[in-house]
Amino acid sequence: QVQLVESGGGLVQPGGSLRLSCAASGFTFSRYTMKWYRQVPGKERVLVALISSAGDSTIYADSVKGRFTISRDNVKDTVYLQMNNLKPEDTAVYYCNVWIVRKDYWGQGTQVTVSS
């Protein structure tokens, strides 16, 4: 079965950095676009970044452009989100996502808190 397991969240001061990881299993990872979303309480989950199956194309939300970088390792079946110059408004639960055969799959999420 499809499994996505996020890690790497935590508490960081404004201006700091974190790298999130999402380990995938149960499907042919290298064939699928992977995405990172985030969600704050009371609001909808929003797309942060996506990366094509080969890793040669990426898209970012305007709010994170120039600060976040999505990447993937198709040998380790892992997608990453490098987050630099973090701001308090980046505080959220971050989720890894893949869409396979008309169904969305999600990880359990990892909390990122940006605060001094």
N, C-alpha and C positions, 0 to 999 in steps of 0.2 A: 504494500500500500504506500501511497505517497506520504512522505514525512518531510517536514521542514523544521529545523531546530535552530532558532536564533540564539546568539550569545554576544557578549561584549558591551552591553549597556552598563550604565552606572551613573554616579554623580560626578559632575565636572564643573569647574568654574567657567564663567564667560570667557571666551577667547581660547578655551582649551580644545582638545581633540579626543575623539574616540573612534575606534574601528569596530563596526558590527560585522558579524559573520553569520551566515545561514548555511548550514549543512543540509544537503538534500539527499533523499534516497527514495527508492521505489519507482523511479521513472528514469528515462534516458535524458539525463540532465543537459547534455550538450545540444539537444534538439529544441530547447525551449527558451523563450524570452523569460527573464526573471525580473521581478519588481520589488522595490521597497516602498512600503506605505507607512504612514504614521497617523496616530489618532490621539486626541486629547479628550478628556471626559466631557460628554455632552455634545460632541461634534462628530461629524462623519469622518471616516477613514479617508485620507487623501494620499494621492500618489506623490512620492518623493523623487524616485528615479527608476528608470528601467534600462536593461541592457539586452541586446539581441543575443541570439543563441551562440553565435561565434564570438561575441564580445566586441564586434567592430562598429557597433552603433549604440549610442546612449542618448537618453532624454532626461532632463531634469526639470523639476518645478522651478519657477522663477525665484522663489524664496530661498533656494539653496544653491543656485548656480554660482560657480566660482568658489564655493566652500566645500561642497560634498563631491565625492567621486565614487561611482559604482564600478565594480570590476568583478571578474569571475575567473575561476580556475576549473576548467572542464576535465581536468584529471582528478582533482580532489572533490568534484561535485559541490563546490562551495561558491556562494556569491558574497561579496563584501560591500560595505558602505563605509568609506573613509569620510569622517566628518571633522572638518577643521573650522577654526574661528567660530565655535559654537556660541549661540545666543540663547537667552532665556526662552525666547519663543520657539526654540527647537525642542523644548521639553515635551515629551510625548512617549507613548508606547510605539515602538517600531516593529513592523511586521514584514516578513518575507512572503512573497506570493508567486504562484505559478498558475497559469490557466491551461488546463489540459482537457481536450474533448468537451468543451462547453461547460467546464466546471472549474471554479476557483478553489485553490487549496491555500491554506494559511498556516503559518507557524503559530506558536503560542505567544509570541511577542517578547520584546525586551525593553525594559524601561530606561529611558534616557532623561536625566534631570540636569538642567543647566542652571546653576544657582551659586551665588557667592555666600 
